[in-house]
Amino acid sequence: MLTLEQAKQYLASVGVNLPDYLLLALLEQVNSVGECLTANGATPGQVTLVLSYLLGLMGLAQGDRYVSSQRAPSGAAQSFRFQSVGDRWRGLYALLRGLDKWGCTADLVPSNPEGSARVALWVSKGGCCE
């Protein structure tokens, strides 16, 4: 199971920063699939990776801003980059699916954020009534 500190470290490494209360709620969901993974023969390393990637997907679903660079010894600066959430989502999803061969995370994976928009074109042809 992932701890709060491990979750913070992983999310920071992929540039996602979430408040603790939200991170704790996500961790509750993420850690709930650990038993399924273990029961299906996943190694401890596989469990850690699957839980981390699931957490990453859930964290990415919170927004598309991530830290692209940081500096310090006090010329303090932090830069953010806005990448397509869908691109980041697809990358993590591929990693997760490659490891979770048992489908333990299927019910918790947020849907692709780019897949929710729909476009429709309506064409109408009419005439004048006499």
N, CA, C and O atoms as a GROMACS GRO file, in nm:
protein
  520
    1MET      N    1   0.084  -0.117   0.000
    1MET     CA    2   0.000   0.000   0.000
    1MET      C    3   0.089   0.125   0.000
    1MET      O    4   0.196   0.126   0.060
    2LEU      N    5   0.043   0.226  -0.067
    2LEU     CA    6   0.119   0.352  -0.072
    2LEU      C    7   0.091   0.436   0.052
    2LEU      O    8  -0.022   0.442   0.101
    3THR      N    9   0.194   0.500   0.101
    3THR     CA   10   0.179   0.593   0.212
    3THR      C   11   0.161   0.734   0.156
    3THR      O   12   0.183   0.758   0.037
    4LEU      N   13   0.122   0.825   0.241
    4LEU     CA   14   0.106   0.964   0.200
    4LEU      C   15   0.238   1.020   0.149
    4LEU      O   16   0.242   1.091   0.048
    5GLU      N   17   0.347   0.988   0.218
    5GLU     CA   18   0.478   1.039   0.177
    5GLU      C   19   0.519   0.984   0.041
    5GLU      O   20   0.571   1.058  -0.043
    6GLN      N   21   0.497   0.855   0.018
    6GLN     CA   22   0.529   0.796  -0.113
    6GLN      C   23   0.444   0.860  -0.223
    6GLN      O   24   0.494   0.888  -0.332
    7ALA      N   25   0.318   0.881  -0.194
    7ALA     CA   26   0.228   0.943  -0.292
    7ALA      C   27   0.275   1.084  -0.327
    7ALA      O   28   0.276   1.122  -0.444
    8LYS      N   29   0.313   1.160  -0.227
    8LYS     CA   30   0.363   1.296  -0.252
    8LYS      C   31   0.490   1.293  -0.337
    8LYS      O   32   0.505   1.372  -0.430
    9GLN      N   33   0.580   1.201  -0.304
    9GLN     CA   34   0.705   1.190  -0.381
    9GLN      C   35   0.677   1.156  -0.526
    9GLN      O   36   0.733   1.217  -0.617
   10TYR      N   37   0.590   1.058  -0.549
   10TYR     CA   38   0.562   1.018  -0.686
   10TYR      C   39   0.494   1.130  -0.764
   10TYR      O   40   0.536   1.162  -0.875
   11LEU      N   41   0.391   1.189  -0.706
   11LEU     CA   42   0.321   1.296  -0.777
   11LEU      C   43   0.412   1.414  -0.804
   11LEU      O   44   0.404   1.476  -0.910
   12ALA      N   45   0.500   1.447  -0.708
   12ALA     CA   46   0.595   1.556  -0.731
   12ALA      C   47   0.688   1.523  -0.846
   12ALA      O   48   0.728   1.612  -0.922
   13SER      N   49   0.724   1.395  -0.860
   13SER     CA   50   0.815   1.356  -0.968
   13SER      C   51   0.751   1.370  -1.106
   13SER      O   52   0.822   1.384  -1.206
   14VAL      N   53   0.619   1.367  -1.113
   14VAL     CA   54   0.550   1.386  -1.241
   14VAL      C   55   0.486   1.524  -1.249
   14VAL      O   56   0.409   1.552  -1.341
   15GLY      N   57   0.519   1.611  -1.151
   15GLY     CA   58   0.476   1.750  -1.157
   15GLY      C   59   0.333   1.776  -1.114
   15GLY      O   60   0.275   1.878  -1.153
   16VAL      N   61   0.275   1.687  -1.034
   16VAL     CA   62   0.138   1.709  -0.986
   16VAL      C   63   0.145   1.743  -0.838
   16VAL      O   64   0.210   1.673  -0.761
   17ASN      N   65   0.079   1.850  -0.800
   17ASN     CA   66   0.078   1.895  -0.661
   17ASN      C   67  -0.066   1.903  -0.614
   17ASN      O   68  -0.144   1.984  -0.664
   18LEU      N   69  -0.102   1.820  -0.516
   18LEU     CA   70  -0.238   1.817  -0.464
   18LEU      C   71  -0.237   1.844  -0.314
   18LEU      O   72  -0.140   1.809  -0.246
   19PRO      N   73  -0.341   1.906  -0.262
   19PRO     CA   74  -0.349   1.926  -0.117
   19PRO      C   75  -0.366   1.791  -0.046
   19PRO      O   76  -0.421   1.697  -0.103
   20ASP      N   77  -0.318   1.783   0.077
   20ASP     CA   78  -0.319   1.657   0.152
   20ASP      C   79  -0.458   1.595   0.164
   20ASP      O   80  -0.473   1.474   0.150
   21TYR      N   81  -0.561   1.677   0.189
   21TYR     CA   82  -0.695   1.620   0.207
   21TYR      C   83  -0.741   1.546   0.080
   21TYR      O   84  -0.805   1.441   0.089
   22LEU      N   85  -0.710   1.601  -0.035
   22LEU     CA   86  -0.748   1.538  -0.161
   22LEU      C   87  -0.661   1.414  -0.187
   22LEU      O   88  -0.710   1.311  -0.233
   23LEU      N   89  -0.534   1.427  -0.158
   23LEU     CA   90  -0.443   1.316  -0.175
   23LEU      C   91  -0.481   1.198  -0.086
   23LEU      O   92  -0.474   1.083  -0.129
   24LEU      N   93  -0.522   1.224   0.036
   24LEU     CA   94  -0.565   1.117   0.126
   24LEU      C   95  -0.690   1.047   0.073
   24LEU      O   96  -0.701   0.925   0.083
   25ALA      N   97  -0.782   1.122   0.018
   25ALA     CA   98  -0.903   1.062  -0.041
   25ALA      C   99  -0.868   0.976  -0.161
   25ALA      O  100  -0.923   0.867  -0.178
   26LEU      N  101  -0.776   1.024  -0.246
   26LEU     CA  102  -0.733   0.944  -0.361
   26LEU      C  103  -0.659   0.818  -0.317
   26LEU      O  104  -0.677   0.711  -0.374
   27LEU      N  105  -0.575   0.832  -0.214
   27LEU     CA  106  -0.500   0.716  -0.164
   27LEU      C  107  -0.593   0.607  -0.111
   27LEU      O  108  -0.566   0.488  -0.128
   28GLU      N  109  -0.701   0.647  -0.048
   28GLU     CA  110  -0.798   0.549   0.002
   28GLU      C  111  -0.850   0.464  -0.113
   28GLU      O  112  -0.861   0.342  -0.102
   29GLN      N  113  -0.882   0.530  -0.223
   29GLN     CA  114  -0.931   0.458  -0.341
   29GLN      C  115  -0.822   0.372  -0.404
   29GLN      O  116  -0.844   0.256  -0.437
   30VAL      N  117  -0.706   0.431  -0.422
   30VAL     CA  118  -0.594   0.361  -0.486
   30VAL      C  119  -0.554   0.237  -0.406
   30VAL      O  120  -0.539   0.129  -0.463
   31ASN      N  121  -0.538   0.252  -0.276
   31ASN     CA  122  -0.494   0.140  -0.194
   31ASN      C  123  -0.598   0.029  -0.185
   31ASN      O  124  -0.565  -0.084  -0.148
   32SER      N  125  -0.722   0.059  -0.218
   32SER     CA  126  -0.828  -0.043  -0.210
   32SER      C  127  -0.808  -0.156  -0.311
   32SER      O  128  -0.868  -0.262  -0.295
   33VAL      N  129  -0.728  -0.136  -0.414
   33VAL     CA  130  -0.706  -0.242  -0.513
   33VAL      C  131  -0.584  -0.329  -0.480
   33VAL      O  132  -0.556  -0.425  -0.551
   34GLY      N  133  -0.512  -0.294  -0.374
   34GLY     CA  134  -0.392  -0.371  -0.338
   34GLY      C  135  -0.420  -0.517  -0.310
   34GLY      O  136  -0.343  -0.604  -0.352
   35GLU      N  137  -0.529  -0.546  -0.239
   35GLU     CA  138  -0.563  -0.686  -0.208
   35GLU      C  139  -0.591  -0.766  -0.334
   35GLU      O  140  -0.549  -0.882  -0.345
   36CYS      N  141  -0.662  -0.706  -0.429
   36CYS     CA  142  -0.692  -0.774  -0.555
   36CYS      C  143  -0.562  -0.808  -0.628
   36CYS      O  144  -0.546  -0.919  -0.680
   37LEU      N  145  -0.471  -0.713  -0.632
   37LEU     CA  146  -0.344  -0.737  -0.701
   37LEU      C  147  -0.265  -0.849  -0.634
   37LEU      O  148  -0.214  -0.939  -0.701
   38THR      N  149  -0.257  -0.844  -0.501
   38THR     CA  150  -0.183  -0.945  -0.427
   38THR      C  151  -0.248  -1.082  -0.442
   38THR      O  152  -0.178  -1.182  -0.461
   39ALA      N  153  -0.380  -1.087  -0.434
   39ALA     CA  154  -0.453  -1.214  -0.447
   39ALA      C  155  -0.432  -1.277  -0.584
   39ALA      O  156  -0.441  -1.399  -0.598
   40ASN      N  157  -0.404  -1.196  -0.684
   40ASN     CA  158  -0.383  -1.247  -0.820
   40ASN      C  159  -0.236  -1.273  -0.850
   40ASN      O  160  -0.200  -1.302  -0.964
   41GLY      N  161  -0.151  -1.264  -0.748
   41GLY     CA  162  -0.011  -1.302  -0.766
   41GLY      C  163   0.084  -1.191  -0.805
   41GLY      O  164   0.197  -1.218  -0.844
   42ALA      N  165   0.041  -1.066  -0.795
   42ALA     CA  166   0.132  -0.955  -0.826
   42ALA      C  167   0.243  -0.950  -0.722
   42ALA      O  168   0.220  -0.971  -0.603
   43THR      N  169   0.363  -0.922  -0.767
   43THR     CA  170   0.476  -0.907  -0.675
   43THR      C  171   0.464  -0.774  -0.602
   43THR      O  172   0.391  -0.686  -0.648
   44PRO      N  173   0.534  -0.757  -0.489
   44PRO     CA  174   0.528  -0.629  -0.418
   44PRO      C  175   0.569  -0.511  -0.508
   44PRO      O  176   0.513  -0.402  -0.498
   45GLY      N  177   0.667  -0.533  -0.594
   45GLY     CA  178   0.708  -0.426  -0.687
   45GLY      C  179   0.599  -0.392  -0.786
   45GLY      O  180   0.575  -0.274  -0.814
   46GLN      N  181   0.532  -0.494  -0.839
   46GLN     CA  182   0.421  -0.469  -0.931
   46GLN      C  183   0.308  -0.394  -0.861
   46GLN      O  184   0.249  -0.302  -0.918
   47VAL      N  185   0.277  -0.433  -0.737
   47VAL     CA  186   0.171  -0.364  -0.662
   47VAL      C  187   0.206  -0.217  -0.647
   47VAL      O  188   0.122  -0.130  -0.670
   48THR      N  189   0.329  -0.188  -0.608
   48THR     CA  190   0.371  -0.049  -0.590
   48THR      C  191   0.360   0.029  -0.720
   48THR      O  192   0.310   0.142  -0.720
   49LEU      N  193   0.404  -0.029  -0.830
   49LEU     CA  194   0.396   0.041  -0.959
   49LEU      C  195   0.251   0.063  -1.003
   49LEU      O  196   0.215   0.173  -1.045
   50VAL      N  197   0.168  -0.040  -0.992
   50VAL     CA  198   0.028  -0.027  -1.033
   50VAL      C  199  -0.041   0.081  -0.950
   50VAL      O  200  -0.111   0.167  -1.004
   51LEU      N  201  -0.021   0.078  -0.818
   51LEU     CA  202  -0.083   0.178  -0.732
   51LEU      C  203  -0.032   0.318  -0.765
   51LEU      O  204  -0.108   0.415  -0.764
   52SER      N  205   0.097   0.329  -0.794
   52SER     CA  206   0.155   0.460  -0.829
   52SER      C  207   0.098   0.514  -0.959
   52SER      O  208   0.063   0.632  -0.967
   53TYR      N  209   0.087   0.428  -1.060
   53TYR     CA  210   0.034   0.473  -1.189
   53TYR      C  211  -0.114   0.508  -1.179
   53TYR      O  212  -0.159   0.604  -1.242
   54LEU      N  213  -0.188   0.432  -1.101
   54LEU     CA  214  -0.329   0.465  -1.079
   54LEU      C  215  -0.341   0.599  -1.009
   54LEU      O  216  -0.425   0.682  -1.046
   55LEU      N  217  -0.259   0.621  -0.908
   55LEU     CA  218  -0.258   0.750  -0.839
   55LEU      C  219  -0.222   0.862  -0.936
   55LEU      O  220  -0.282   0.970  -0.931
   56GLY      N  221  -0.126   0.837  -1.023
   56GLY     CA  222  -0.088   0.937  -1.123
   56GLY      C  223  -0.203   0.973  -1.214
   56GLY      O  224  -0.226   1.090  -1.242
   57LEU      N  225  -0.277   0.872  -1.260
   57LEU     CA  226  -0.394   0.897  -1.345
   57LEU      C  227  -0.499   0.979  -1.272
   57LEU      O  228  -0.555   1.074  -1.327
   58MET      N  229  -0.524   0.942  -1.148
   58MET     CA  230  -0.624   1.016  -1.070
   58MET      C  231  -0.576   1.159  -1.041
   58MET      O  232  -0.656   1.253  -1.044
   59GLY      N  233  -0.447   1.174  -1.015
   59GLY     CA  234  -0.393   1.308  -0.991
   59GLY      C  235  -0.398   1.395  -1.115
   59GLY      O  236  -0.429   1.513  -1.107
   60LEU      N  237  -0.366   1.336  -1.230
   60LEU     CA  238  -0.371   1.411  -1.356
   60LEU      C  239  -0.513   1.456  -1.388
   60LEU      O  240  -0.533   1.561  -1.449
   61ALA      N  241  -0.610   1.377  -1.347
   61ALA     CA  242  -0.749   1.412  -1.374
   61ALA      C  243  -0.791   1.538  -1.299
   61ALA      O  244  -0.896   1.595  -1.328
   62GLN      N  245  -0.710   1.581  -1.204
   62GLN     CA  246  -0.743   1.700  -1.126
   62GLN      C  247  -0.709   1.830  -1.200
   62GLN      O  248  -0.753   1.937  -1.159
   63GLY      N  249  -0.633   1.821  -1.307
   63GLY     CA  250  -0.597   1.942  -1.382
   63GLY      C  251  -0.482   1.917  -1.475
   63GLY      O  252  -0.422   1.809  -1.474
   64ASP      N  253  -0.450   2.016  -1.557
   64ASP     CA  254  -0.345   1.994  -1.657
   64ASP      C  255  -0.219   2.077  -1.633
   64ASP      O  256  -0.132   2.081  -1.720
   65ARG      N  257  -0.208   2.142  -1.521
   65ARG     CA  258  -0.089   2.221  -1.492
   65ARG      C  259   0.010   2.135  -1.415
   65ARG      O  260  -0.027   2.068  -1.318
   66TYR      N  261   0.134   2.138  -1.458
   66TYR     CA  262   0.236   2.067  -1.383
   66TYR      C  263   0.365   2.147  -1.383
   66TYR      O  264   0.388   2.230  -1.471
   67VAL      N  265   0.449   2.120  -1.284
   67VAL     CA  266   0.574   2.193  -1.268
   67VAL      C  267   0.671   2.148  -1.375
   67VAL      O  268   0.696   2.028  -1.390
   68SER      N  269   0.725   2.242  -1.450
   68SER     CA  270   0.822   2.207  -1.553
   68SER      C  271   0.965   2.236  -1.511
   68SER      O  272   1.058   2.173  -1.562
   69SER      N  273   0.984   2.331  -1.420
   69SER     CA  274   1.118   2.356  -1.367
   69SER      C  275   1.110   2.431  -1.236
   69SER      O  276   1.013   2.502  -1.207
   70GLN      N  277   1.215   2.412  -1.156
   70GLN     CA  278   1.226   2.482  -1.028
   70GLN      C  279   1.370   2.526  -1.011
   70GLN      O  280   1.462   2.463  -1.063
   71ARG      N  281   1.388   2.634  -0.940
   71ARG     CA  282   1.521   2.681  -0.902
   71ARG      C  283   1.515   2.718  -0.757
   71ARG      O  284   1.408   2.725  -0.698
   72ALA      N  285   1.629   2.741  -0.700
   72ALA     CA  286   1.624   2.794  -0.565
   72ALA      C  287   1.745   2.875  -0.535
   72ALA      O  288   1.758   2.988  -0.584
   73PRO      N  289   1.837   2.822  -0.455
   73PRO     CA  290   1.925   2.908  -0.375
   73PRO      C  291   1.909   3.055  -0.411
   73PRO      O  292   1.990   3.116  -0.481
   74SER      N  293   1.820   3.098  -0.367
   74SER     CA  294   1.727   3.206  -0.360
   74SER      C  295   1.717   3.305  -0.474
   74SER      O  296   1.715   3.427  -0.454
   75GLY      N  297   1.712   3.252  -0.586
   75GLY     CA  298   1.657   3.324  -0.698
   75GLY      C  299   1.527   3.252  -0.727
   75GLY      O  300   1.486   3.239  -0.842
   76ALA      N  301   1.463   3.206  -0.621
   76ALA     CA  302   1.346   3.118  -0.625
   76ALA      C  303   1.256   3.140  -0.744
   76ALA      O  304   1.214   3.252  -0.772
   77ALA      N  305   1.228   3.034  -0.812
   77ALA     CA  306   1.140   3.040  -0.928
   77ALA      C  307   1.077   2.903  -0.948
   77ALA      O  308   1.134   2.801  -0.913
   78GLN      N  309   0.962   2.904  -1.005
   78GLN     CA  310   0.894   2.780  -1.039
   78GLN      C  311   0.818   2.806  -1.168
   78GLN      O  312   0.742   2.902  -1.178
   79SER      N  313   0.838   2.719  -1.265
   79SER     CA  314   0.770   2.734  -1.393
   79SER      C  315   0.670   2.622  -1.410
   79SER      O  316   0.692   2.509  -1.367
   80PHE      N  317   0.560   2.655  -1.475
   80PHE     CA  318   0.457   2.556  -1.499
   80PHE      C  319   0.439   2.537  -1.648
   80PHE      O  320   0.464   2.628  -1.728
   81ARG      N  321   0.396   2.419  -1.684
   81ARG     CA  322   0.370   2.389  -1.823
   81ARG      C  323   0.229   2.332  -1.832
   81ARG      O  324   0.183   2.261  -1.743
   82PHE      N  325   0.164   2.366  -1.937
   82PHE     CA  326   0.030   2.316  -1.959
   82PHE      C  327   0.033   2.225  -2.081
   82PHE      O  328   0.036   2.271  -2.195
   83GLN      N  329   0.034   2.096  -2.056
   83GLN     CA  330   0.035   1.997  -2.162
   83GLN      C  331  -0.104   1.937  -2.172
   83GLN      O  332  -0.184   1.946  -2.078
   84SER      N  333  -0.130   1.879  -2.281
   84SER     CA  334  -0.257   1.812  -2.298
   84SER      C  335  -0.273   1.705  -2.190
   84SER      O  336  -0.190   1.616  -2.177
   85VAL      N  337  -0.380   1.716  -2.114
   85VAL     CA  338  -0.408   1.617  -2.011
   85VAL      C  339  -0.425   1.480  -2.077
   85VAL      O  340  -0.381   1.379  -2.022
   86GLY      N  341  -0.487   1.478  -2.193
   86GLY     CA  342  -0.508   1.351  -2.263
   86GLY      C  343  -0.378   1.281  -2.297
   86GLY      O  344  -0.368   1.159  -2.286
   87ASP      N  345  -0.277   1.358  -2.340
   87ASP     CA  346  -0.147   1.297  -2.371
   87ASP      C  347  -0.084   1.235  -2.247
   87ASP      O  348  -0.033   1.124  -2.252
   88ARG      N  349  -0.088   1.308  -2.137
   88ARG     CA  350  -0.031   1.256  -2.013
   88ARG      C  351  -0.112   1.137  -1.964
   88ARG      O  352  -0.056   1.039  -1.914
   89TRP      N  353  -0.244   1.146  -1.977
   89TRP     CA  354  -0.333   1.039  -1.933
   89TRP      C  355  -0.302   0.910  -2.010
   89TRP      O  356  -0.290   0.803  -1.950
   90ARG      N  357  -0.290   0.920  -2.141
   90ARG     CA  358  -0.264   0.802  -2.224
   90ARG      C  359  -0.132   0.734  -2.188
   90ARG      O  360  -0.123   0.612  -2.187
   91GLY      N  361  -0.030   0.814  -2.158
   91GLY     CA  362   0.100   0.758  -2.120
   91GLY      C  363   0.092   0.678  -1.991
   91GLY      O  364   0.141   0.565  -1.984
   92LEU      N  365   0.030   0.736  -1.889
   92LEU     CA  366   0.016   0.665  -1.763
   92LEU      C  367  -0.078   0.546  -1.775
   92LEU      O  368  -0.055   0.442  -1.713
   93TYR      N  369  -0.182   0.561  -1.853
   93TYR     CA  370  -0.278   0.453  -1.871
   93TYR      C  371  -0.210   0.331  -1.936
   93TYR      O  372  -0.237   0.217  -1.898
   94ALA      N  373  -0.125   0.356  -2.032
   94ALA     CA  374  -0.052   0.247  -2.098
   94ALA      C  375   0.037   0.174  -1.997
   94ALA      O  376   0.045   0.051  -1.999
   95LEU      N  377   0.105   0.249  -1.910
   95LEU     CA  378   0.189   0.187  -1.808
   95LEU      C  379   0.104   0.103  -1.712
   95LEU      O  380   0.141  -0.009  -1.678
   96LEU      N  381  -0.008   0.159  -1.670
   96LEU     CA  382  -0.095   0.089  -1.577
   96LEU      C  383  -0.151  -0.040  -1.638
   96LEU      O  384  -0.148  -0.145  -1.574
   97ARG      N  385  -0.202  -0.031  -1.760
   97ARG     CA  386  -0.260  -0.149  -1.826
   97ARG      C  387  -0.156  -0.258  -1.849
   97ARG      O  388  -0.188  -0.376  -1.844
   98GLY      N  389  -0.033  -0.217  -1.875
   98GLY     CA  390   0.072  -0.314  -1.895
   98GLY      C  391   0.102  -0.395  -1.770
   98GLY      O  392   0.145  -0.510  -1.778
   99LEU      N  393   0.079  -0.336  -1.654
   99LEU     CA  394   0.107  -0.404  -1.528
   99LEU      C  395  -0.015  -0.470  -1.466
   99LEU      O  396  -0.003  -0.578  -1.408
  100ASP      N  397  -0.130  -0.408  -1.474
  100ASP     CA  398  -0.251  -0.462  -1.412
  100ASP      C  399  -0.321  -0.558  -1.508
  100ASP      O  400  -0.422  -0.524  -1.569
  101LYS      N  401  -0.265  -0.676  -1.518
  101LYS     CA  402  -0.319  -0.776  -1.610
  101LYS      C  403  -0.449  -0.837  -1.558
  101LYS      O  404  -0.519  -0.907  -1.632
  102TRP      N  405  -0.481  -0.811  -1.433
  102TRP     CA  406  -0.597  -0.872  -1.369
  102TRP      C  407  -0.720  -0.781  -1.370
  102TRP      O  408  -0.829  -0.825  -1.333
  103GLY      N  409  -0.704  -0.657  -1.412
  103GLY     CA  410  -0.817  -0.564  -1.418
  103GLY      C  411  -0.860  -0.511  -1.282
  103GLY      O  412  -0.973  -0.464  -1.268
  104CYS      N  413  -0.773  -0.518  -1.182
  104CYS     CA  414  -0.808  -0.474  -1.047
  104CYS      C  415  -0.838  -0.324  -1.040
  104CYS      O  416  -0.915  -0.280  -0.954
  105THR      N  417  -0.779  -0.246  -1.129
  105THR     CA  418  -0.797  -0.101  -1.125
  105THR      C  419  -0.905  -0.051  -1.220
  105THR      O  420  -0.932   0.069  -1.224
  106ALA      N  421  -0.967  -0.139  -1.296
  106ALA     CA  422  -1.059  -0.098  -1.402
  106ALA      C  423  -1.170  -0.005  -1.355
  106ALA      O  424  -1.205   0.090  -1.426
  107ASP      N  425  -1.227  -0.030  -1.237
  107ASP     CA  426  -1.338   0.052  -1.189
  107ASP      C  427  -1.294   0.188  -1.135
  107ASP      O  428  -1.378   0.276  -1.115
  108LEU      N  429  -1.165   0.206  -1.111
  108LEU     CA  430  -1.118   0.330  -1.051
  108LEU      C  431  -1.050   0.425  -1.149
  108LEU      O  432  -1.032   0.543  -1.118
  109VAL      N  433  -1.012   0.377  -1.264
  109VAL     CA  434  -0.941   0.462  -1.361
  109VAL      C  435  -1.036   0.569  -1.413
  109VAL      O  436  -1.142   0.537  -1.467
  110PRO      N  437  -0.999   0.697  -1.396
  110PRO     CA  438  -1.084   0.802  -1.451
  110PRO      C  439  -1.084   0.797  -1.603
  110PRO      O  440  -0.985   0.758  -1.665
  111SER      N  441  -1.195   0.836  -1.662
  111SER     CA  442  -1.202   0.832  -1.808
  111SER      C  443  -1.110   0.936  -1.869
  111SER      O  444  -1.076   1.036  -1.805
  112ASN      N  445  -1.071   0.912  -1.992
  112ASN     CA  446  -0.982   1.003  -2.062
  112ASN      C  447  -1.049   1.140  -2.069
  112ASN      O  448  -1.158   1.153  -2.124
  113PRO      N  449  -0.984   1.243  -2.015
  113PRO     CA  450  -1.046   1.375  -2.012
  113PRO      C  451  -1.069   1.435  -2.150
  113PRO      O  452  -1.154   1.523  -2.166
  114GLU      N  453  -0.995   1.389  -2.249
  114GLU     CA  454  -1.017   1.442  -2.384
  114GLU      C  455  -1.132   1.372  -2.454
  114GLU      O  456  -1.180   1.420  -2.556
  115GLY      N  457  -1.176   1.259  -2.402
  115GLY     CA  458  -1.281   1.182  -2.465
  115GLY      C  459  -1.420   1.228  -2.428
  115GLY      O  460  -1.518   1.172  -2.477
  116SER      N  461  -1.431   1.330  -2.342
  116SER     CA  462  -1.563   1.370  -2.293
  116SER      C  463  -1.630   1.477  -2.379
  116SER      O  464  -1.751   1.497  -2.370
  117ALA      N  465  -1.554   1.544  -2.461
  117ALA     CA  466  -1.613   1.649  -2.545
  117ALA      C  467  -1.670   1.588  -2.673
  117ALA      O  468  -1.606   1.503  -2.735
  118ARG      N  469  -1.786   1.630  -2.709
  118ARG     CA  470  -1.849   1.581  -2.832
  118ARG      C  471  -1.887   1.699  -2.919
  118ARG      O  472  -1.926   1.805  -2.870
  119VAL      N  473  -1.874   1.678  -3.046
  119VAL     CA  474  -1.908   1.782  -3.142
  119VAL      C  475  -2.020   1.730  -3.230
  119VAL      O  476  -2.019   1.614  -3.273
  120ALA      N  477  -2.113   1.814  -3.256
  120ALA     CA  478  -2.223   1.773  -3.344
  120ALA      C  479  -2.246   1.884  -3.446
  120ALA      O  480  -2.227   2.002  -3.418
  121LEU      N  481  -2.286   1.844  -3.562
  121LEU     CA  482  -2.319   1.940  -3.668
  121LEU      C  483  -2.460   1.910  -3.714
  121LEU      O  484  -2.490   1.800  -3.759
  122TRP      N  485  -2.544   2.007  -3.703
  122TRP     CA  486  -2.681   1.993  -3.747
  122TRP      C  487  -2.700   2.075  -3.873
  122TRP      O  488  -2.669   2.194  -3.877
  123VAL      N  489  -2.752   2.012  -3.974
  123VAL     CA  490  -2.778   2.080  -4.099
  123VAL      C  491  -2.929   2.077  -4.118
  123VAL      O  492  -2.993   1.972  -4.109
  124SER      N  493  -2.984   2.194  -4.144
  124SER     CA  494  -3.128   2.202  -4.162
  124SER      C  495  -3.156   2.266  -4.296
  124SER      O  496  -3.088   2.360  -4.336
  125LYS      N  497  -3.252   2.215  -4.362
  125LYS     CA  498  -3.289   2.270  -4.490
  125LYS      C  499  -3.438   2.305  -4.480
  125LYS      O  500  -3.521   2.221  -4.446
  126GLY      N  501  -3.469   2.423  -4.508
  126GLY     CA  502  -3.609   2.463  -4.496
  126GLY      C  503  -3.652   2.552  -4.609
  126GLY      O  504  -3.571   2.600  -4.689
  127GLY      N  505  -3.776   2.573  -4.615
  127GLY     CA  506  -3.829   2.660  -4.720
  127GLY      C  507  -3.932   2.754  -4.661
  127GLY      O  508  -3.964   2.748  -4.543
  128CYS      N  509  -3.980   2.837  -4.742
  128CYS     CA  510  -4.079   2.934  -4.700
  128CYS      C  511  -4.220   2.874  -4.717
  128CYS      O  512  -4.252   2.816  -4.821
  129CYS      N  513  -4.299   2.888  -4.617
  129CYS     CA  514  -4.436   2.839  -4.625
  129CYS      C  515  -4.524   2.948  -4.685
  129CYS      O  516  -4.510   3.066  -4.653
  130GLU      N  517  -4.613   2.907  -4.771
  130GLU     CA  518  -4.701   3.006  -4.832
  130GLU      C  519  -4.837   3.003  -4.772
  130GLU      O  520  -4.924   3.080  -4.812
   0.00000   0.00000   0.00000
